[in-house]
Amino acid sequence: MIVPAGLFRTGTIVLKNNVELHLQTGAVLSASTELKDFPIQPQPAYRSQKDPGGWRALIYANEVSNIAITGRGTIDGNGAQQKPDPASAFRSDMDGRPRNILFISCKFVRVEGIQMLNAGIWNQHYLDCEDVVVDRISVYNHANRNNDGIDIDGCRRFVLSNSVFDTDDDAIVLKSTGAAPCEEVVITNCIVSSFCNAIKAGTESTGGFKNISVSNCVVRPSRNTNPPIYGTPKGIAGLSLEIVDGGSMDGVSISNITIEGTDCPLFV
């Protein structure tokens, strides 16, 4: 599926098996600001403590294989205009705001080259996925509460490389919000800025973390001059390793990390 240069306003796009969404240079997928354009997806088989009973997302996939988002285009979530679902019984980060990307229980996933801006909540959420490569992306997420850059949640064999993040909330986050551990994850050659935690494991850690490598990354202050929605102007922590919801942390390797600014460089 090829998206040519131009501005395209859209609601939820659901990826199926063997589909590559390719955004050509100058292509912009601009999220609708109408909540009705992001229907609640059926509740997936894999259960997460963050699941309010079904999710909303701009680009969504569940239990599919061999999918990709590639190209030099832009995904803009119009996050400042994304409001909580007034019918939701949940608040905080379960209040119905759409993610830019949500992939659940997917295998053989590639996300390469694209720019991602301003989600309604977390920018990218990979939940219970396997064999994922995210490479050469640029993320700027300063539009709403809970504006994480990328959440790698209970995934196996995941490589994140050569990318730039600047976020209001945590930038690169490992989580385990369900039974599956987050394991065999490589994070390398990234430039990371956050008003909260630049590179973080936790807080949700039910299934734990195993065999994680973080290397050759630079943590630097955010280029956003507006006050943080949450966090501090210099960032709370450069590197944060946390177990707070059970689980265990084993085989974590950290090397060649440069940290500038931040209130607390290392928090364990």
N, C-alpha and C positions, 0 to 999 in steps of 0.2 A: 504494500500500500504506500503510494508516494504522495506526499503533501508538497505542492509547488510553492514558490515564493508568493507571499500574500498573507493577509490577516484573516484567520478563520475562527469565528466564535462557535464554541461547541460545548455540549454537555458530555456525559459519560461515553467513553469509547471502550468497548470490551474486546480484548484481544483473544483470538482462538489459536488452536494449534498451528504451528508453522507459518505464523504471520510476522512480517517485519514492517513496522511503521517507520518510514524514512522521511525525515523532514529536510527538504532541500534548503540551501542557503537562502535566507530571507523569509522562510516559512515561519509563521507564528500561530501556534494553537493557543487561543485565548479562551480561558474558561468562562462559561456563562456565569452570571451573578444571580441566576434564578435557581433556588434550591430544587424546584421541581425537575430541573434538567439533570439532576444527579440522583436518580432513584436509588433507594436502599437495595443493595444486592442481596440475594438469598444468603442466609447464614451458612458459612463454609463448614466442612467437616472438621477441619482443624480448629480447635478452640483456643482462643487467646483471652487473657483477663482484660484486654482492652476492647474486646468485641461487644458492642452494645446490642447485638442482635441482628447484625448486618451492617455493611459499610457503605460509604459514599466515596467516590473517587473520580477524577478526571479520566485517567487511563487505568483500567482494571483487568485483572486476569486471575482465574482460579483453576488450579489443577490442570494446567495445560503445559505443553512442552515445545521447545524450539521457537521461542518468541524473541523479538528484538525491537528496540527503539534506537534509531541511528540517524546520522546526518549532522548538518550544521545549523539547524533551525532552533527555534525557541518554544518552550512550553511555559506559558504564563498563567498562573492560577488565579490572578486577580484577587489575591488573598485578603486585601483590606476590605473587600466587598462581600466576603463569604461570612455569613452569619450562622449562629447555632440554629438547629432545628427547634422551633418553639414547641413542637409536639414531643420532643425527646424527654424522657425521665432522667437523663444523665446530664451532667455538667462537666466542666473542666475539659480534658482532652477526649471525652467520649460524647460530645454534644452534637455530633452530626455534621461538622464542617468537613468538606471533601479534601482528601489528599490529592496531590498531583499525580502520583503513581502508587498503586497498591497491587502487588503481586502476591498471591497466596498459594502455597504448595505447588509451585511451578518448578520445572526442570529445564536446564539448558537455556539460560536467559542472557541476553547481551543488551547493554545500554551504553552507547558510545557517541561521543562527539557533541551532544546537544547541550544547550543552555536551559536551565530551569529556574524560573522566577516565582517568588511570592505565592506560596500555596495558602489555602485556608487554614491548614494545620501542618502536620508533618509533610515535608516535600516528597520524599520517597519512602515507602515502607515495603520491605521485602520480608515476608512472613513464611517461615517453614519452607523455604526454597532451597534448591540444590543446583550446584554447578552454574554459578552466576558470575559474569564479568561486567564490571562497571568501569569504564575507562574514558579519560579525556573529556569529562563533563565539567560544566561550570554551574554552580548553584549560588544564587543570591536570594535569601529568604528572610525578609524583614518587614512583614506586612500584618502579622496577626499573632495571637498567643500560640504557644507551643510550636513555633516555627523551626523545627529541627531540619537539618540538611539531608541526612540519610539515616534511616533506621534499619539495621541488619538484625533481624529478629528471629532467633531460632533457626538460622540457616546453616548449611553445610557446604563446604568447598566454594567459598566466596572470595573473589579478588576485586579490590577497589584500588585503582591506580591513576596516577597522572592527572589529578583533578583538583579543582579549586572550590572552596566553600567559604561563604560569608553569611552567617546566620544570627538571628536574634536569640533563639534557644540553642540547645546542643547541636553541634555541627555533624560530626561523624559519631554515631552511637551504635554500640552493640547492645542488644536486648535479648531477653528470653521470657516473653510474656505468656508462654505456654509450656507444655511438657518437653518440647524439643530443645536440646542444648544448642548454643551457637558455637560451632566448631569448624576447624580448618579454615580460618579466615586470614587473608593477607591484605594489609593496608599499607600502601607504599607510594612514595613520590607525590604527596599531596601538600597543598598550601591551604591552611585552615584558620579561619577567624570566627569567633563567636562571642556574644555577650554573656554566654553561660559557660559550657564546657566544650573545648575544641574537639578533643578525642576522648571518648568515654565508653566504659563498659558499665551497664546499669542505667537507671536504677532497677527496672524490672529484671529479675534474675532467677526466675523460678527453675528453669532447666539448666542454668549455669553456663559457663564458658570454658572451652578447651581448645588448646593448640591455636593460639592467636599470635600473629606476627604484625608488629607495627614498626615501620622503618622509613628512614629518609624523608621525614615530613618536617615542614616548617609551620609553626604556630605563630601568628602575628596579630596585631590589633585589627579590629574591624574597620573598614573604610566608611561605614555608615556613621554619619555625624548626628543623627537623631538620637534622642534618649532611648535607652532600652525599654521595650515593653516589659521584659523581665530580665534580671541579671544585672551586670555592672558594665560601665563603658569600657573597661579594660578586659573584661571577661573574668568569669569566676575561677576557672582552672584550665591549664593547658592540657594536662593528661590526667584523667580520673578513672580509677579502677574500683568498682563498688559491687559488693554483694549485700543486698538489703532485703531480698524476698526469698531466702533459701537458695538452693543450688550451691555450686562450688566453682572455683576459678583455678584452672590448672594449665600449665604450659604456655604462659604468656611471655612473649619475647618483645622487648622494646629496644630499639637501637637507632642512633643517629637522628635524634629529634632536637630541633632548635626551637626554643620557646621564648618569645618576646612579649613583654607586657604582662598580662594576666595577674590577678590578685594572688593566686596560688598556682605556681607552676605544676607541682605534682601533688595529687591527692589520692591516697590509697586507703 
